[in-house]
Amino acid sequence: MDAMSRTLERRTVAAYAVGSIATGGFATLPGLVLVYYLTDSLGVAAIAAGAIVTVAKVWDVLIDPVIGARSDQSLARTGSRRRFMVWGALTIPAFFALTFAAPPDIGPVAGGSWVLVAFVLCATAFSLFQVPYVALPAELVARYDERTRLLTWRVVVLTVAIVLFGAGGPVLRGLGSDVSSGYLLMGCVAGVLIGVGMFVASRVAPTDVPRAHVRPTASLAQNYSGGIDALRRSRAFRSLLATYMLQGLATGLMLAGAQYVATWVLRSELAVTLLFVALIGPAMLLTPVWGALARRIGKERAFVLASIVFAIAALLLLGLLWMPGPWVYGPIAIAGAAYAGMQALPLAMLPDVISDDARRTGVRQAGVIGGLWTAGETAGMAFGATLLTVTLAVTGYVESTAGVSVNQPGSAVVGIVVAFSLVPAVVVAASLVTLRRYPLRRIDVDGPMDDGVDETPTPAREHGT
């Protein structure tokens, strides 16, 4: 059954949304605590900690397009992308736990190497799930507003997952008998939850996608060239991906900096939990509102509005330089309300890009495009963490090992606040420039299709709209 003729049932929406437990957990917990774990538990220098995270993310960026192309091949052979998703679900719990299981007394070099290897394996397992997962909406449903509905509820669950992992992770860490056992407990519990979310979502992958019009790719060069071709021919994809990468850099920077703000600006490690509640509480409540607004004014305009509100809220946080205190939760809540739209709307726009590309070329390459999308998202988040570590190193941040107290110079505290506020605001503002070039609207996706005409792409339609 083609996506155009599928009925988007509630159980499909629910099962697909459960996958965001995995995506929220994997994006949030390492982004929140991994650099801090390296610098303040294993004694790894800030710049080296950033390099470790960056290398793992670069690996992720390199393999995502390959996994996407292989996912398309699997679809061509079997009519489903499910196999890759199941492999990721089965392997990630062990690799995630290992990432936070480095013995505390093996030294910074060995500890950093341990984390690097484990996190690379963890990222590989996650990509096996995430790339096909991103490609699925274009095969589940074809209508403009129905895609908004599907992805809106995915982001609702995503916000719940961010609270669950962002607030619950540090709480689990505190339940250990010492810092090292706390991190291990956190890694084990989080890894299992991520794996379960992946497995549930894998069950929604269609097993009857038409196998025609899927271009099989065999060589490694073809895996990458397919993605490059998609970027070259689709202005919509270029614009949306560039915007999402820039916003991923901004949110990744803030995510990685939250623990440092809690510890050195608000003077409470547990304040990171309150920061997450302030951020995600409004996001959970307002994600459906962004979906309703998108149905009224279009996803593109709603996305612009969400981005502007987020940039203003981030800029307000610069006040922490002069007056740190509880007032910070107000701008964080505004940023959280906008963050809901910044997540749901571009994700709902991506299936429109995929189907537009298929109509123009007569070839389905949802996996290839999904692979590039995941690589871009990963790169943005990774460079956010890297930018934070560079800022910490330049401003004189003092690393420490577990149980050792240090004092930070004023320059390091200034660097933390600027990286948490001013820089993300500027980056999100810059993303509006790339978003202006996004060309697709509701009529480009739905068109004159009220009569139920099949929209299965064919080569004859390559030079259509």
C-alpha positions as a LaTeX table, in Angstrom:
\begin{tabular}{lrrr}
\hline
Residue & $x$ (\AA) & $y$ (\AA) & $z$ (\AA) \\
\hline
Met1 & 0.00 & 0.00 & 0.00 \\
Asp2 & 1.39 & 3.39 & $-1.00$ \\
Ala3 & 1.82 & 6.14 & 1.55 \\
Met4 & $-0.87$ & 8.20 & $-0.16$ \\
Ser5 & $-3.48$ & 5.55 & 0.45 \\
Arg6 & $-2.45$ & 4.70 & 4.01 \\
Thr7 & $-4.75$ & 5.64 & 6.87 \\
Leu8 & $-2.75$ & 7.21 & 9.68 \\
Glu9 & $-4.08$ & 5.24 & 12.60 \\
Arg10 & $-3.61$ & 6.25 & 16.22 \\
Arg11 & $-1.55$ & 3.17 & 17.00 \\
Thr12 & 0.81 & 4.08 & 14.15 \\
Val13 & 1.21 & 7.60 & 15.52 \\
Ala14 & 1.79 & 6.23 & 19.02 \\
Ala15 & 4.27 & 3.52 & 18.05 \\
Tyr16 & 6.27 & 5.88 & 15.86 \\
Ala17 & 6.33 & 8.49 & 18.64 \\
Val18 & 7.77 & 5.98 & 21.12 \\
Gly19 & 10.96 & 5.97 & 19.04 \\
Ser20 & 11.62 & 9.47 & 20.35 \\
Ile21 & 12.36 & 7.94 & 23.75 \\
Ala22 & 15.49 & 6.66 & 22.04 \\
Thr23 & 16.31 & 9.80 & 20.08 \\
Gly24 & 15.64 & 12.05 & 23.06 \\
Gly25 & 17.69 & 9.89 & 25.40 \\
Phe26 & 20.68 & 9.53 & 23.11 \\
Ala27 & 20.75 & 13.21 & 22.19 \\
Thr28 & 20.15 & 14.50 & 25.72 \\
Leu29 & 22.12 & 12.47 & 28.21 \\
Pro30 & 25.52 & 12.31 & 26.45 \\
Gly31 & 25.09 & 15.93 & 25.40 \\
Leu32 & 24.35 & 16.92 & 28.97 \\
Val33 & 26.89 & 14.93 & 30.98 \\
Leu34 & 29.50 & 13.30 & 28.74 \\
Val35 & 31.90 & 16.25 & 28.52 \\
Tyr36 & 31.37 & 16.94 & 32.23 \\
Tyr37 & 32.01 & 13.24 & 32.98 \\
Leu38 & 35.29 & 13.40 & 31.08 \\
Thr39 & 36.54 & 16.67 & 32.59 \\
Asp40 & 35.26 & 16.38 & 36.17 \\
Ser41 & 35.35 & 12.61 & 36.82 \\
Leu42 & 38.14 & 11.22 & 34.62 \\
Gly43 & 40.36 & 14.33 & 34.68 \\
Val44 & 40.46 & 14.72 & 30.90 \\
Ala45 & 41.43 & 18.21 & 29.72 \\
Ala46 & 38.50 & 20.21 & 28.32 \\
Ile47 & 39.94 & 20.47 & 24.83 \\
Ala48 & 40.67 & 16.72 & 24.79 \\
Ala49 & 37.17 & 15.95 & 26.04 \\
Gly50 & 35.76 & 18.01 & 23.19 \\
Ala51 & 37.99 & 16.15 & 20.73 \\
Ile52 & 36.74 & 12.79 & 22.01 \\
Val53 & 33.10 & 13.76 & 21.52 \\
Thr54 & 33.88 & 15.29 & 18.14 \\
Val55 & 35.70 & 12.21 & 16.83 \\
Ala56 & 32.77 & 10.01 & 17.80 \\
Lys57 & 30.35 & 12.39 & 16.14 \\
Val58 & 32.49 & 12.66 & 13.00 \\
Trp59 & 32.34 & 8.88 & 12.76 \\
Asp60 & 28.59 & 9.14 & 13.10 \\
Val61 & 28.46 & 11.71 & 10.30 \\
Leu62 & 30.54 & 9.44 & 8.05 \\
Ile63 & 28.44 & 6.32 & 8.51 \\
Asp64 & 24.96 & 7.88 & 8.42 \\
Pro65 & 24.86 & 8.32 & 4.61 \\
Val66 & 26.13 & 4.74 & 4.19 \\
Ile67 & 23.46 & 3.38 & 6.52 \\
Gly68 & 20.86 & 5.44 & 4.67 \\
Ala69 & 21.86 & 3.99 & 1.31 \\
Arg70 & 21.99 & 0.45 & 2.72 \\
Ser71 & 18.55 & 1.04 & 4.20 \\
Asp72 & 17.28 & 1.91 & 0.72 \\
Gln73 & 18.85 & $-1.29$ & $-0.57$ \\
Ser74 & 17.12 & $-3.29$ & 2.16 \\
Leu75 & 13.84 & $-1.62$ & 1.22 \\
Ala76 & 14.39 & $-2.56$ & $-2.42$ \\
Arg77 & 15.01 & $-6.21$ & $-1.51$ \\
Thr78 & 12.49 & $-6.77$ & 1.28 \\
Gly79 & 9.97 & $-3.91$ & 1.17 \\
Ser80 & 10.94 & $-2.75$ & 4.69 \\
Arg81 & 13.60 & $-0.87$ & 6.67 \\
Arg82 & 12.84 & $-2.74$ & 9.90 \\
Arg83 & 15.95 & $-4.94$ & 10.05 \\
Phe84 & 18.37 & $-2.06$ & 10.60 \\
Met85 & 16.21 & $-0.59$ & 13.34 \\
Val86 & 16.09 & $-3.88$ & 15.24 \\
Trp87 & 19.87 & $-4.29$ & 15.07 \\
Gly88 & 20.29 & $-0.88$ & 16.67 \\
Ala89 & 17.76 & $-1.67$ & 19.40 \\
Leu90 & 19.49 & $-4.90$ & 20.38 \\
Thr91 & 23.04 & $-3.53$ & 20.57 \\
Ile92 & 22.75 & $-0.05$ & 22.06 \\
Pro93 & 22.02 & $-0.94$ & 25.73 \\
Ala94 & 25.44 & $-2.55$ & 26.27 \\
Phe95 & 27.38 & 0.12 & 24.38 \\
Phe96 & 25.62 & 2.97 & 26.18 \\
Ala97 & 26.39 & 1.46 & 29.59 \\
Leu98 & 30.04 & 0.92 & 28.61 \\
Thr99 & 30.41 & 4.60 & 27.71 \\
Phe100 & 29.96 & 5.52 & 31.39 \\
Ala101 & 31.77 & 2.50 & 32.83 \\
Ala102 & 35.41 & 3.64 & 32.65 \\
Pro103 & 37.30 & 2.69 & 35.86 \\
Pro104 & 37.99 & 5.94 & 37.75 \\
Asp105 & 41.63 & 5.17 & 38.53 \\
Ile106 & 42.96 & 4.31 & 35.06 \\
Gly107 & 44.05 & 7.87 & 34.32 \\
Pro108 & 42.90 & 10.52 & 31.86 \\
Val109 & 44.47 & 8.97 & 28.74 \\
Ala110 & 43.12 & 5.48 & 29.28 \\
Gly111 & 39.79 & 6.81 & 30.54 \\
Gly112 & 39.39 & 9.06 & 27.54 \\
Ser113 & 40.28 & 6.21 & 25.16 \\
Trp114 & 37.73 & 3.93 & 26.86 \\
Val115 & 34.98 & 6.51 & 26.42 \\
Leu116 & 35.94 & 7.17 & 22.81 \\
Val117 & 35.73 & 3.51 & 21.74 \\
Ala118 & 32.52 & 2.84 & 23.65 \\
Phe119 & 30.82 & 6.00 & 22.40 \\
Val120 & 31.77 & 5.26 & 18.78 \\
Leu121 & 30.14 & 1.83 & 19.09 \\
Cys122 & 27.13 & 3.41 & 20.77 \\
Ala123 & 26.79 & 6.00 & 18.01 \\
Thr124 & 26.94 & 3.25 & 15.38 \\
Ala125 & 24.13 & 1.32 & 17.04 \\
Phe126 & 22.06 & 4.48 & 17.31 \\
Ser127 & 22.54 & 5.32 & 13.63 \\
Leu128 & 21.34 & 1.88 & 12.58 \\
Phe129 & 18.01 & 2.85 & 14.12 \\
Gln130 & 17.85 & 6.60 & 13.62 \\
Val131 & 18.51 & 6.83 & 9.88 \\
Pro132 & 15.65 & 4.50 & 8.84 \\
Tyr133 & 13.47 & 6.05 & 11.56 \\
Val134 & 13.87 & 9.50 & 10.00 \\
Ala135 & 13.04 & 8.10 & 6.55 \\
Leu136 & 9.80 & 6.38 & 7.66 \\
Pro137 & 7.29 & 9.30 & 7.71 \\
Ala138 & 7.47 & 9.73 & 3.94 \\
Glu139 & 6.44 & 6.06 & 3.63 \\
Leu140 & 3.82 & 6.12 & 6.39 \\
Val141 & 1.70 & 9.03 & 5.16 \\
Ala142 & 1.76 & 11.57 & 2.32 \\
Arg143 & $-0.54$ & 14.45 & 3.26 \\
Tyr144 & 0.98 & 17.78 & 4.37 \\
Asp145 & $-1.08$ & 18.16 & 7.54 \\
Glu146 & $-1.07$ & 14.45 & 8.42 \\
Arg147 & 2.73 & 14.54 & 8.46 \\
Thr148 & 2.52 & 17.47 & 10.85 \\
Arg149 & 0.27 & 15.39 & 13.08 \\
Leu150 & 2.62 & 12.38 & 12.99 \\
Leu151 & 5.72 & 14.42 & 13.77 \\
Thr152 & 3.99 & 16.64 & 16.34 \\
Trp153 & 3.27 & 13.66 & 18.56 \\
Arg154 & 6.76 & 12.35 & 18.00 \\
Val155 & 8.09 & 15.63 & 19.42 \\
Val156 & 5.65 & 15.47 & 22.34 \\
Val157 & 7.26 & 12.17 & 23.31 \\
Leu158 & 10.68 & 13.66 & 22.54 \\
Thr159 & 10.10 & 16.40 & 25.09 \\
Val160 & 9.00 & 13.82 & 27.65 \\
Ala161 & 12.18 & 11.86 & 26.92 \\
Ile162 & 14.32 & 14.96 & 27.35 \\
Val163 & 12.78 & 15.51 & 30.78 \\
Leu164 & 13.12 & 11.83 & 31.63 \\
Phe165 & 16.79 & 11.63 & 30.70 \\
Gly166 & 17.84 & 15.23 & 31.31 \\
Ala167 & 16.31 & 15.46 & 34.76 \\
Gly168 & 16.34 & 11.76 & 35.70 \\
Gly169 & 19.88 & 11.05 & 34.53 \\
Pro170 & 21.57 & 13.28 & 37.10 \\
Val171 & 19.21 & 11.91 & 39.78 \\
Leu172 & 20.24 & 8.34 & 38.92 \\
Arg173 & 23.87 & 9.43 & 38.98 \\
Gly174 & 23.35 & 10.68 & 42.52 \\
Leu175 & 21.99 & 7.32 & 43.69 \\
Gly176 & 25.32 & 5.57 & 43.32 \\
Ser177 & 27.52 & 4.87 & 46.31 \\
Asp178 & 30.16 & 7.07 & 44.64 \\
Val179 & 30.47 & 9.12 & 41.46 \\
Ser180 & 31.73 & 6.23 & 39.31 \\
Ser181 & 29.01 & 3.78 & 40.33 \\
Gly182 & 26.45 & 6.56 & 39.87 \\
Tyr183 & 27.49 & 7.10 & 36.27 \\
Leu184 & 27.42 & 3.34 & 35.63 \\
Leu185 & 23.90 & 3.03 & 37.07 \\
Met186 & 22.77 & 5.93 & 34.93 \\
Gly187 & 24.30 & 4.39 & 31.79 \\
Cys188 & 22.73 & 0.97 & 32.36 \\
Val189 & 19.20 & 2.24 & 33.02 \\
Ala190 & 19.31 & 4.78 & 30.20 \\
Gly191 & 20.70 & 2.24 & 27.73 \\
Val192 & 17.86 & $-0.20$ & 28.38 \\
Leu193 & 15.20 & 2.50 & 28.02 \\
Ile194 & 16.73 & 3.68 & 24.75 \\
Gly195 & 16.81 & 0.12 & 23.38 \\
Val196 & 13.18 & $-0.52$ & 24.32 \\
Gly197 & 12.07 & 2.69 & 22.60 \\
Met198 & 13.93 & 1.68 & 19.45 \\
Phe199 & 12.40 & $-1.78$ & 19.39 \\
Val200 & 8.82 & $-0.54$ & 19.81 \\
Ala201 & 9.23 & 2.01 & 17.00 \\
Ser202 & 10.75 & $-0.61$ & 14.68 \\
Arg203 & 7.43 & $-2.46$ & 14.67 \\
Val204 & 5.74 & 0.40 & 12.82 \\
Ala205 & 8.05 & 0.18 & 9.81 \\
Pro206 & 5.94 & $-0.84$ & 6.80 \\
Thr207 & 6.68 & $-4.24$ & 5.31 \\
Asp208 & 4.83 & $-3.63$ & 2.06 \\
Val209 & 6.50 & $-0.55$ & 0.56 \\
Pro210 & 6.56 & $-0.91$ & $-3.26$ \\
Arg211 & 9.99 & $-2.10$ & $-4.33$ \\
Ala212 & 9.94 & $-0.44$ & $-7.73$ \\
His213 & 11.58 & 2.93 & $-8.32$ \\
Val214 & 14.18 & 2.42 & $-5.59$ \\
Arg215 & 17.70 & 2.94 & $-6.86$ \\
Pro216 & 19.97 & 0.24 & $-5.41$ \\
Thr217 & 23.46 & 1.40 & $-4.50$ \\
Ala218 & 26.33 & $-1.00$ & $-4.13$ \\
Ser219 & 29.64 & 0.79 & $-3.69$ \\
Leu220 & 30.75 & 3.06 & $-0.88$ \\
Ala221 & 31.25 & 5.88 & $-3.38$ \\
Gln222 & 27.66 & 5.50 & $-4.56$ \\
Asn223 & 26.44 & 5.68 & $-0.98$ \\
Tyr224 & 27.92 & 9.17 & $-0.64$ \\
Ser225 & 27.28 & 10.35 & $-4.19$ \\
Gly226 & 23.57 & 9.67 & $-3.80$ \\
Gly227 & 23.41 & 12.06 & $-0.88$ \\
Ile228 & 25.49 & 14.70 & $-2.65$ \\
Asp229 & 23.19 & 14.44 & $-5.67$ \\
Ala230 & 20.15 & 14.93 & $-3.44$ \\
Leu231 & 21.68 & 18.09 & $-1.98$ \\
Arg232 & 22.62 & 19.39 & $-5.40$ \\
Arg233 & 19.23 & 18.94 & $-7.01$ \\
Ser234 & 16.93 & 19.91 & $-4.10$ \\
Arg235 & 16.96 & 23.51 & $-2.91$ \\
Ala236 & 14.35 & 22.57 & $-0.31$ \\
Phe237 & 16.66 & 19.95 & 1.19 \\
Arg238 & 19.69 & 22.26 & 1.18 \\
Ser239 & 17.78 & 25.03 & 2.91 \\
Leu240 & 16.10 & 22.84 & 5.52 \\
Leu241 & 19.25 & 20.86 & 6.34 \\
Ala242 & 21.41 & 23.98 & 6.71 \\
Thr243 & 18.82 & 25.55 & 9.01 \\
Tyr244 & 18.49 & 22.43 & 11.14 \\
Met245 & 22.27 & 22.02 & 11.43 \\
Leu246 & 22.73 & 25.59 & 12.63 \\
Gln247 & 19.94 & 25.22 & 15.16 \\
Gly248 & 21.39 & 21.87 & 16.25 \\
Leu249 & 24.70 & 23.63 & 16.91 \\
Ala250 & 22.93 & 26.23 & 19.05 \\
Thr251 & 20.92 & 23.72 & 21.07 \\
Gly252 & 23.90 & 21.38 & 21.38 \\
Leu253 & 25.96 & 24.23 & 22.79 \\
Met254 & 23.28 & 25.06 & 25.35 \\
Leu255 & 22.76 & 21.41 & 26.23 \\
Ala256 & 26.45 & 20.81 & 26.85 \\
Gly257 & 26.71 & 24.04 & 28.83 \\
Ala258 & 23.72 & 23.45 & 31.11 \\
Gln259 & 25.65 & 21.41 & 33.68 \\
Tyr260 & 28.41 & 24.02 & 33.78 \\
Val261 & 25.86 & 26.81 & 34.27 \\
Ala262 & 24.25 & 24.86 & 37.10 \\
Thr263 & 27.57 & 24.14 & 38.81 \\
Trp264 & 29.56 & 27.35 & 38.34 \\
Val265 & 26.94 & 30.07 & 37.75 \\
Leu266 & 23.94 & 28.92 & 39.82 \\
Arg267 & 26.28 & 27.10 & 42.24 \\
Ser268 & 24.25 & 23.89 & 42.39 \\
Glu269 & 24.89 & 20.72 & 40.37 \\
Leu270 & 21.26 & 19.71 & 40.91 \\
Ala271 & 20.06 & 22.96 & 39.35 \\
Val272 & 20.52 & 21.27 & 35.98 \\
Thr273 & 17.36 & 19.30 & 36.75 \\
Leu274 & 15.41 & 22.52 & 37.30 \\
Leu275 & 16.82 & 23.95 & 34.09 \\
Phe276 & 15.48 & 20.96 & 32.19 \\
Val277 & 12.08 & 21.10 & 33.82 \\
Ala278 & 11.84 & 24.81 & 32.96 \\
Leu279 & 12.86 & 24.10 & 29.37 \\
Ile280 & 10.82 & 21.01 & 28.62 \\
Gly281 & 7.69 & 21.64 & 30.67 \\
Pro282 & 6.47 & 24.36 & 28.28 \\
Ala283 & 7.67 & 22.32 & 25.29 \\
Met284 & 5.47 & 19.37 & 26.30 \\
Leu285 & 2.44 & 21.61 & 26.67 \\
Leu286 & 2.94 & 23.69 & 23.54 \\
Thr287 & 4.08 & 21.15 & 20.94 \\
Pro288 & 0.46 & 20.45 & 19.87 \\
Val289 & $-0.09$ & 24.23 & 19.71 \\
Trp290 & 2.74 & 24.56 & 17.17 \\
Gly291 & 1.10 & 21.75 & 15.18 \\
Ala292 & $-2.23$ & 23.59 & 15.19 \\
Leu293 & $-0.51$ & 26.85 & 14.21 \\
Ala294 & 1.27 & 25.08 & 11.35 \\
Arg295 & $-2.05$ & 23.80 & 10.02 \\
Arg296 & $-3.34$ & 27.38 & 10.05 \\
Ile297 & $-0.39$ & 29.40 & 8.67 \\
Gly298 & 1.92 & 26.70 & 7.28 \\
Lys299 & 4.87 & 24.85 & 8.76 \\
Glu300 & 7.39 & 27.25 & 7.26 \\
Arg301 & 5.98 & 30.42 & 8.82 \\
Ala302 & 5.46 & 28.73 & 12.17 \\
Phe303 & 9.08 & 27.53 & 12.07 \\
Val304 & 10.31 & 31.09 & 11.51 \\
Leu305 & 8.26 & 32.34 & 14.46 \\
Ala306 & 9.59 & 29.59 & 16.78 \\
Ser307 & 13.18 & 30.39 & 15.80 \\
Ile308 & 12.79 & 34.12 & 16.48 \\
Val309 & 11.27 & 33.51 & 19.93 \\
Phe310 & 14.08 & 31.07 & 20.82 \\
Ala311 & 16.81 & 33.51 & 19.78 \\
Ile312 & 15.32 & 36.30 & 21.90 \\
Ala313 & 14.99 & 34.01 & 24.93 \\
Ala314 & 18.59 & 32.82 & 24.59 \\
Leu315 & 19.84 & 36.39 & 24.38 \\
Leu316 & 18.05 & 37.28 & 27.63 \\
Leu317 & 20.15 & 34.64 & 29.42 \\
Leu318 & 23.18 & 36.89 & 29.00 \\
Gly319 & 21.92 & 38.60 & 32.16 \\
Leu320 & 23.48 & 35.75 & 34.13 \\
Leu321 & 26.76 & 37.65 & 33.84 \\
Trp322 & 25.48 & 40.34 & 36.18 \\
Met323 & 22.69 & 38.74 & 38.16 \\
Pro324 & 22.68 & 34.93 & 38.46 \\
Gly325 & 19.56 & 33.68 & 40.16 \\
Pro326 & 16.16 & 31.99 & 39.85 \\
Trp327 & 14.94 & 34.52 & 37.26 \\
Val328 & 16.82 & 32.44 & 34.68 \\
Tyr329 & 14.00 & 29.89 & 34.61 \\
Gly330 & 11.69 & 32.45 & 32.96 \\
Pro331 & 13.71 & 32.88 & 29.73 \\
Ile332 & 14.45 & 29.16 & 29.79 \\
Ala333 & 10.70 & 28.45 & 29.80 \\
Ile334 & 10.21 & 30.81 & 26.82 \\
Ala335 & 13.05 & 29.04 & 25.01 \\
Gly336 & 11.39 & 25.71 & 25.79 \\
Ala337 & 8.09 & 26.86 & 24.28 \\
Ala338 & 9.94 & 27.85 & 21.09 \\
Tyr339 & 12.12 & 24.72 & 21.11 \\
Ala340 & 8.99 & 22.59 & 20.67 \\
Gly341 & 8.30 & 24.28 & 17.35 \\
Met342 & 11.95 & 24.16 & 16.31 \\
Gln343 & 11.86 & 20.38 & 16.68 \\
Ala344 & 8.40 & 19.43 & 15.40 \\
Leu345 & 8.17 & 21.69 & 12.37 \\
Pro346 & 11.40 & 20.88 & 10.47 \\
Leu347 & 10.84 & 17.18 & 11.13 \\
Ala348 & 7.36 & 17.54 & 9.63 \\
Met349 & 8.85 & 19.39 & 6.65 \\
Leu350 & 11.44 & 16.69 & 5.91 \\
Pro351 & 8.93 & 14.12 & 4.53 \\
Asp352 & 7.65 & 16.86 & 2.21 \\
Val353 & 11.22 & 17.30 & 0.94 \\
Ile354 & 11.59 & 13.53 & 0.45 \\
Ser355 & 8.33 & 13.16 & $-1.46$ \\
Asp356 & 9.08 & 16.25 & $-3.58$ \\
Asp357 & 12.43 & 14.74 & $-4.54$ \\
Ala358 & 10.77 & 11.43 & $-5.41$ \\
Arg359 & 8.20 & 13.17 & $-7.61$ \\
Arg360 & 10.91 & 15.05 & $-9.46$ \\
Thr361 & 13.28 & 12.13 & $-10.00$ \\
Gly362 & 10.99 & 9.09 & $-10.06$ \\
Val363 & 13.30 & 7.42 & $-7.53$ \\
Arg364 & 12.73 & 6.87 & $-3.81$ \\
Gln365 & 15.81 & 7.76 & $-1.78$ \\
Ala366 & 14.31 & 8.38 & 1.63 \\
Gly367 & 17.15 & 6.46 & 3.27 \\
Val368 & 19.84 & 8.48 & 1.52 \\
Ile369 & 18.17 & 11.77 & 2.44 \\
Gly370 & 17.46 & 10.52 & 5.97 \\
Gly371 & 21.11 & 9.52 & 6.33 \\
Leu372 & 22.31 & 12.97 & 5.35 \\
Trp373 & 19.75 & 14.57 & 7.65 \\
Thr374 & 20.89 & 12.47 & 10.61 \\
Ala375 & 24.52 & 13.22 & 9.78 \\
Gly376 & 23.79 & 16.94 & 9.65 \\
Glu377 & 21.86 & 16.84 & 12.92 \\
Thr378 & 24.69 & 14.91 & 14.58 \\
Ala379 & 27.32 & 17.30 & 13.22 \\
Gly380 & 25.43 & 20.33 & 14.49 \\
Met381 & 25.00 & 18.92 & 17.99 \\
Ala382 & 28.61 & 17.69 & 18.07 \\
Phe383 & 30.10 & 21.00 & 17.02 \\
Gly384 & 27.98 & 22.67 & 19.70 \\
Ala385 & 29.73 & 20.57 & 22.34 \\
Thr386 & 33.08 & 21.17 & 20.65 \\
Leu387 & 32.52 & 24.92 & 20.61 \\
Leu388 & 31.80 & 24.80 & 24.34 \\
Thr389 & 35.04 & 22.95 & 25.11 \\
Val390 & 37.04 & 25.40 & 22.99 \\
Thr391 & 35.42 & 28.26 & 24.90 \\
Leu392 & 36.23 & 26.59 & 28.23 \\
Ala393 & 39.85 & 26.05 & 27.20 \\
Val394 & 40.30 & 29.62 & 25.95 \\
Thr395 & 38.74 & 31.17 & 29.07 \\
Gly396 & 40.87 & 29.14 & 31.49 \\
Tyr397 & 38.50 & 26.46 & 32.78 \\
Val398 & 40.15 & 24.24 & 35.44 \\
Glu399 & 39.55 & 20.49 & 35.08 \\
Ser400 & 39.29 & 18.14 & 38.06 \\
Thr401 & 38.87 & 14.51 & 38.99 \\
Ala402 & 36.03 & 13.02 & 41.04 \\
Gly403 & 36.07 & 14.19 & 44.67 \\
Val404 & 38.55 & 17.03 & 44.08 \\
Ser405 & 37.31 & 20.60 & 44.60 \\
Val406 & 38.57 & 23.45 & 42.42 \\
Asn407 & 37.76 & 27.13 & 41.94 \\
Gln408 & 37.09 & 28.54 & 38.49 \\
Pro409 & 38.49 & 31.93 & 37.39 \\
Gly410 & 36.01 & 34.67 & 36.55 \\
Ser411 & 36.95 & 34.44 & 32.87 \\
Ala412 & 35.79 & 30.81 & 32.75 \\
Val413 & 32.41 & 31.73 & 34.27 \\
Val414 & 32.01 & 34.49 & 31.66 \\
Gly415 & 32.84 & 31.98 & 28.93 \\
Ile416 & 30.22 & 29.57 & 30.24 \\
Val417 & 27.48 & 32.24 & 30.22 \\
Val418 & 28.36 & 33.61 & 26.78 \\
Ala419 & 28.42 & 30.09 & 25.31 \\
Phe420 & 25.03 & 29.39 & 26.90 \\
Ser421 & 23.31 & 32.58 & 25.73 \\
Leu422 & 24.83 & 35.01 & 23.25 \\
Val423 & 26.39 & 32.49 & 20.88 \\
Pro424 & 23.25 & 30.30 & 20.52 \\
Ala425 & 21.13 & 33.43 & 19.93 \\
Val426 & 23.41 & 34.58 & 17.11 \\
Val427 & 23.53 & 31.12 & 15.53 \\
Val428 & 19.74 & 30.72 & 15.54 \\
Ala429 & 19.38 & 34.19 & 14.03 \\
Ala430 & 21.77 & 33.12 & 11.26 \\
Ser431 & 19.64 & 30.03 & 10.60 \\
Leu432 & 16.76 & 32.28 & 9.54 \\
Val433 & 18.83 & 33.34 & 6.54 \\
Thr434 & 19.04 & 29.78 & 5.20 \\
Leu435 & 15.39 & 29.11 & 6.04 \\
Arg436 & 14.28 & 31.96 & 3.76 \\
Arg437 & 15.27 & 29.86 & 0.75 \\
Tyr438 & 12.94 & 26.97 & 1.60 \\
Pro439 & 10.45 & 26.79 & $-1.33$ \\
Leu440 & 7.81 & 24.15 & $-0.48$ \\
Arg441 & 4.32 & 25.06 & 0.67 \\
Arg442 & 1.13 & 23.08 & 1.28 \\
Ile443 & 0.05 & 23.32 & $-2.36$ \\
Asp444 & 3.42 & 21.89 & $-3.49$ \\
Val445 & 2.88 & 18.81 & $-1.32$ \\
Asp446 & $-0.87$ & 18.15 & $-1.58$ \\
Gly447 & $-1.57$ & 19.89 & $-4.87$ \\
Pro448 & $-4.87$ & 19.06 & $-6.62$ \\
Met449 & $-5.06$ & 15.64 & $-4.96$ \\
Asp450 & $-8.49$ & 15.77 & $-3.38$ \\
Asp451 & $-9.70$ & 13.25 & $-5.94$ \\
Gly452 & $-7.42$ & 10.57 & $-4.47$ \\
Val453 & $-5.08$ & 10.30 & $-7.44$ \\
Asp454 & $-2.17$ & 7.99 & $-6.70$ \\
Glu455 & 1.04 & 9.92 & $-6.16$ \\
Thr456 & 3.41 & 6.96 & $-6.63$ \\
Pro457 & 6.48 & 8.55 & $-8.25$ \\
Thr458 & 7.34 & 7.51 & $-11.78$ \\
Pro459 & 10.20 & 8.50 & $-14.07$ \\
Ala460 & 7.72 & 10.26 & $-16.37$ \\
Arg461 & 7.09 & 12.86 & $-13.66$ \\
Glu462 & 10.74 & 13.77 & $-13.25$ \\
His463 & 10.26 & 17.20 & $-14.79$ \\
Gly464 & 7.09 & 18.05 & $-12.89$ \\
Thr465 & 6.63 & 20.90 & $-10.43$ \\
\hline
\end{tabular}
